[in-house]
């Protein structure tokens, strides 16, 4: 069911490369009987598992059921780029429009930085071996316009952000990215093998007594009730943690847009190639383009690199088994060769893709309605590996009705309008990324300023 295909000699799909390292799990049998619990969590990714973990820690007597349509970690939690990043999930200015203003944004950013260390702490305490290295993230500028974008980001940074600007030489001494003229380095980020993290956390919550029902798709979510294909679950708290698959649930088609992101991973690079590239610090790596790439040096010395590919499928459709398009593989190979010509002859071992959730204002949110008991978390816009942990702890406090620093953060109960109906949202996303790619081409030609096309893309998207 989850086996990859071949595209021009490259293994394609099969969920992700991360699962090829640990073996694809066999999904458990679907829930076949009606169930009554205290909290029903829909979605077996990191958000749902972290929520179960912290709820069970706070109250070992609480009865929790997690419902997962495929296997736990099938979605973005097992396919992402492996960035435990402290980056904000959306627009600081949008969050600042809340009652706490800039102070609230500062608090959210502080919690995200501490959440990186919290994930590392729990992984160590629970014996989860997820190849974690707190190596920081290097953002590289390869054109004057990209360097302006890096400097603007540093200028807008709030207190507590430890990112610093690097010269071209300083950047290249860390990682020899072709054409680098500068960049920035933020130490508050860690590399992780996401499938190992997710499946390790799954084992921990099951040992705590949490019921995880795989092969169990939620068809409808209502106050106090989740209807699946074979049974119903009743619970005073129903928490939706479905991220990019939210559009599959009845009534939520336009709630969050499932944005596609694709990755490729090389064969292990020979030592003489690594000696040319450097990357000895295992930093995470991204660039400052509008249609940016993200990358890591894996534990077994491959380069895993990702980008948007086909950003959105009409009518909120998602991939099948992580398989991506041939031209997306070619595009990512081109980005890899451009950044690392030293690795031009190293084969691509596997390609895959997945979906992340994008709210209309590109800002994540978390909340629990006191009247109905319905809760949610997500819309991480590609910065979710760390945010899932913060979301899990925040949902814990909201479910237990505790007023804490976490429940006062500006993403709590953040509401936004729905996406436009089709074909408007498909046309809008297609136009947005067309503008971003055109802006990158213009900037790559050496334009001294950030392209107006990129700004137009931001306005069109609502970012």
Buried (B, 14 or more C-beta within 10 A) or exposed (E): EBEBEEBEEBBBBBBBBBBBBEEBBEBBEBBEEEBEBBBBBBBBBBBBBBBBBBBBBBBEEBBBBBBBBBBBBBBBBBBBBBBBBBBBBBBBEBBBBBEBEEEBBBBBBBBBBBBBBBBBEBBEEBEBEBBBBBBBBBBBBBBBBBBBBBBEBBEEBBEEBEBEBBEBEBBBEBBBBBBBBBBBBBBBBBBBBBBBBBBBBBBBBBEBEBBBBBBBBBEEBEEBEBBBEBBBBEBBBBBBBBBBBBBBBEEBBBBBBBBBBBBBBBBBBEEEBBEEBBBEEBBBBBBBBBBBBBBBBBBEBBBBBBBBBBBBBEEBEBBEBBBBBEEBBBBBBEBBBBBBEBBEEBEBBBBBBBBBBBBBBBBBBBBBBEEEBBBBBBBBBBBBBBBBBBBBBBBBBBBBEEEEEBBBBBBBBBEBEBBBEEEEBBEBBBBBBBBBBBBBBBBBEEBEEBBEBBEBBBEBBBB
